[in-house]
Every structure is written in C-alpha cells, then in structure tokens.
Amino acid sequence: MTAPEKIARQKRILKIMIAVLALGGLAIAALATRVPLPLRLFLAATDLVAAAFFTVAIHQASAKK
C-alpha cells in the first residue's frame, strides 16, 4: 500500500468514525430515556465534541499539504 492510499484510507476511517460519533450522540440524547437527563446530555455532548475534534483534525491535516 502506497502512502497516498494509506492516507486516503485513514481519512475514510476517520470520516466514518465522525459519523458514528455524531449519530451516537444524537441517539443517546433522544433514545436513552432511562438515563437521567443531565447524564444523557453530558454523554451526548461528549460524543459530539469528539466528532468535532476529529473533524477539525482532518481539516488541519489537509490544510498542511
């Protein structure tokens, strides 16, 4: 596997992970009704912040090149 192929694969994996984190955060906020609301919101916000962090990381890595 060449370097550009490896980088493209890593970006694709990160984009999938970002989507899973964002959807997971929204699902936790909406569907986890047995969990107390403050804890639900904290968990959802943690997932969304992680997704935002990885999104910024991808953009910064792309801007360096």
MDAnalysis code that builds the backbone (N, CA, C; Angstrom):
import MDAnalysis as mda
import numpy as np

u = mda.Universe.empty(195, n_residues=65, atom_resindex=np.repeat(np.arange(65), 3), trajectory=True)
u.add_TopologyAttr("name", ["N", "CA", "C"] * 65)
u.add_TopologyAttr("resid", np.arange(1, 66))
u.add_TopologyAttr("resname", ["MET", "THR", "ALA", "PRO", "GLU", "LYS", "ILE", "ALA", "ARG", "GLN", "LYS", "ARG", "ILE", "LEU", "LYS", "ILE", "MET", "ILE", "ALA", "VAL", "LEU", "ALA", "LEU", "GLY", "GLY", "LEU", "ALA", "ILE", "ALA", "ALA", "LEU", "ALA", "THR", "ARG", "VAL", "PRO", "LEU", "PRO", "LEU", "ARG", "LEU", "PHE", "LEU", "ALA", "ALA", "THR", "ASP", "LEU", "VAL", "ALA", "ALA", "ALA", "PHE", "PHE", "THR", "VAL", "ALA", "ILE", "HIS", "GLN", "ALA", "SER", "ALA", "LYS", "LYS"])
u.atoms.positions = np.array([
    [0.849, -1.176, 0.000],
    [0.000, 0.000, 0.000],
    [0.896, 1.242, 0.000],
    [0.655, 2.140, -0.926],
    [1.474, 3.344, -1.011],
    [1.004, 4.376, 0.015],
    [1.808, 5.392, 0.218],
    [1.499, 6.415, 1.222],
    [0.185, 7.148, 0.926],
    [-0.069, 7.601, -0.323],
    [-1.354, 8.279, -0.574],
    [-2.563, 7.372, -0.350],
    [-2.436, 6.092, -0.666],
    [-3.535, 5.159, -0.434],
    [-3.784, 4.985, 1.063],
    [-2.697, 4.930, 1.829],
    [-2.820, 4.773, 3.275],
    [-3.481, 6.006, 3.895],
    [-3.098, 7.181, 3.437],
    [-3.680, 8.421, 3.957],
    [-5.159, 8.499, 3.596],
    [-5.502, 8.131, 2.371],
    [-6.905, 8.156, 1.953],
    [-7.732, 7.180, 2.793],
    [-7.166, 6.017, 3.077],
    [-7.873, 5.021, 3.897],
    [-8.075, 5.554, 5.314],
    [-7.051, 6.190, 5.879],
    [-7.172, 6.736, 7.229],
    [-8.235, 7.834, 7.282],
    [-8.277, 8.691, 6.258],
    [-9.297, 9.742, 6.215],
    [-10.692, 9.144, 6.134],
    [-10.846, 8.098, 5.330],
    [-12.147, 7.451, 5.184],
    [-12.589, 6.841, 6.517],
    [-11.658, 6.211, 7.214],
    [-11.981, 5.622, 8.518],
    [-12.370, 6.716, 9.517],
    [-11.642, 7.825, 9.512],
    [-11.973, 8.935, 10.420],
    [-13.338, 9.531, 10.107],
    [-13.673, 9.656, 8.828],
    [-14.990, 10.196, 8.471],
    [-16.109, 9.270, 8.924],
    [-15.892, 7.964, 8.815],
    [-16.885, 7.004, 9.313],
    [-17.014, 7.119, 10.825],
    [-15.873, 7.255, 11.516],
    [-15.891, 7.383, 12.966],
    [-16.604, 8.665, 13.398],
    [-16.405, 9.740, 12.664],
    [-17.077, 11.002, 12.973],
    [-18.586, 10.838, 12.840],
    [-19.018, 10.184, 11.778],
    [-20.450, 9.970, 11.574],
    [-21.041, 9.099, 12.689],
    [-20.325, 8.064, 13.076],
    [-20.810, 7.183, 14.140],
    [-20.896, 7.933, 15.471],
    [-19.882, 8.741, 15.759],
    [-19.907, 9.525, 17.000],
    [-21.068, 10.517, 17.014],
    [-21.280, 11.206, 15.906],
    [-22.362, 12.190, 15.837],
    [-23.726, 11.511, 15.962],
    [-23.926, 10.426, 15.234],
    [-25.202, 9.713, 15.321],
    [-25.385, 9.090, 16.701],
    [-24.313, 8.591, 17.279],
    [-24.395, 8.036, 18.630],
    [-24.762, 9.087, 19.659],
    [-24.178, 10.266, 19.520],
    [-24.516, 11.354, 20.435],
    [-25.965, 11.758, 20.338],
    [-26.463, 11.856, 19.130],
    [-27.872, 12.202, 18.943],
    [-28.782, 11.087, 19.445],
    [-28.397, 9.838, 19.214],
    [-29.203, 8.716, 19.682],
    [-29.238, 8.661, 21.208],
    [-28.111, 8.917, 21.846],
    [-28.079, 8.932, 23.310],
    [-29.009, 10.016, 23.842],
    [-28.947, 11.182, 23.243],
    [-29.774, 12.295, 23.717],
    [-31.260, 12.011, 23.526],
    [-31.602, 11.323, 22.450],
    [-33.017, 11.133, 22.139],
    [-33.605, 9.826, 22.669],
    [-32.813, 8.769, 22.695],
    [-33.387, 7.446, 22.934],
    [-33.109, 6.846, 24.310],
    [-32.130, 7.327, 25.006],
    [-31.781, 6.738, 26.302],
    [-32.635, 7.353, 27.403],
    [-33.898, 6.986, 27.442],
    [-34.832, 7.638, 28.367],
    [-34.676, 7.167, 29.811],
    [-34.043, 6.008, 30.043],
    [-33.875, 5.530, 31.416],
    [-32.718, 6.225, 32.138],
    [-31.863, 6.860, 31.391],
    [-30.723, 7.569, 31.968],
    [-31.187, 8.977, 32.353],
    [-30.787, 9.476, 33.517],
    [-31.187, 10.845, 33.905],
    [-30.741, 11.874, 32.860],
    [-31.549, 12.890, 32.680],
    [-31.317, 13.896, 31.632],
    [-29.935, 14.539, 31.698],
    [-29.446, 14.996, 32.861],
    [-28.110, 15.611, 32.863],
    [-27.010, 14.666, 32.386],
    [-27.078, 13.411, 32.790],
    [-26.088, 12.433, 32.356],
    [-26.226, 12.160, 30.862],
    [-27.454, 12.081, 30.381],
    [-27.699, 11.882, 28.943],
    [-27.106, 13.016, 28.128],
    [-27.345, 14.230, 28.560],
    [-26.822, 15.395, 27.832],
    [-25.301, 15.446, 27.887],
    [-24.714, 15.076, 29.026],
    [-23.259, 15.045, 29.139],
    [-22.661, 14.016, 28.189],
    [-23.232, 12.819, 28.147],
    [-22.729, 11.779, 27.261],
    [-22.890, 12.160, 25.794],
    [-24.030, 12.732, 25.458],
    [-24.263, 13.159, 24.071],
    [-23.290, 14.271, 23.690],
    [-23.087, 15.218, 24.591],
    [-22.163, 16.320, 24.304],
    [-20.735, 15.814, 24.154],
    [-20.357, 14.825, 24.951],
    [-19.015, 14.251, 24.835],
    [-18.805, 13.633, 23.457],
    [-19.786, 12.887, 22.976],
    [-19.680, 12.298, 21.637],
    [-19.611, 13.376, 20.559],
    [-20.421, 14.404, 20.689],
    [-20.427, 15.463, 19.677],
    [-19.128, 16.271, 19.695],
    [-18.575, 16.497, 20.873],
    [-17.298, 17.211, 20.967],
    [-16.180, 16.375, 20.351],
    [-16.201, 15.074, 20.585],
    [-15.198, 14.190, 19.980],
    [-15.317, 14.212, 18.457],
    [-16.531, 14.192, 17.942],
    [-16.735, 14.261, 16.496],
    [-16.211, 15.585, 15.944],
    [-16.466, 16.676, 16.652],
    [-15.968, 17.978, 16.210],
    [-14.442, 18.020, 16.246],
    [-13.843, 17.438, 17.272],
    [-12.388, 17.392, 17.380],
    [-11.780, 16.662, 16.181],
    [-12.319, 15.508, 15.836],
    [-11.781, 14.753, 14.712],
    [-12.016, 15.471, 13.384],
    [-13.131, 16.182, 13.267],
    [-13.390, 16.960, 12.054],
    [-12.335, 18.057, 11.887],
    [-12.029, 18.758, 12.964],
    [-11.005, 19.804, 12.919],
    [-9.645, 19.192, 12.612],
    [-9.356, 18.038, 13.188],
    [-8.077, 17.383, 12.947],
    [-7.910, 17.021, 11.468],
    [-8.967, 16.532, 10.840],
    [-8.901, 16.200, 9.411],
    [-8.660, 17.459, 8.586],
    [-9.370, 18.531, 8.906],
    [-9.206, 19.757, 8.138],
    [-7.814, 20.361, 8.310],
    [-7.271, 20.303, 9.504],
    [-5.931, 20.838, 9.738],
    [-4.882, 19.996, 9.033],
    [-5.069, 18.686, 9.029],
    [-4.116, 17.816, 8.333],
    [-4.166, 18.051, 6.825],
    [-5.357, 18.311, 6.304],
    [-5.494, 18.569, 4.868],
    [-4.912, 19.930, 4.485],
    [-5.024, 20.897, 5.400],
    [-4.533, 22.246, 5.105],
    [-3.008, 22.311, 5.094],
    [-2.338, 21.414, 5.791],
    [-0.878, 21.415, 5.847],
    [-0.261, 21.049, 4.517],
    [-0.988, 20.320, 3.708],
    [-0.426, 19.835, 2.438],
    [-0.655, 20.786, 1.312],
])
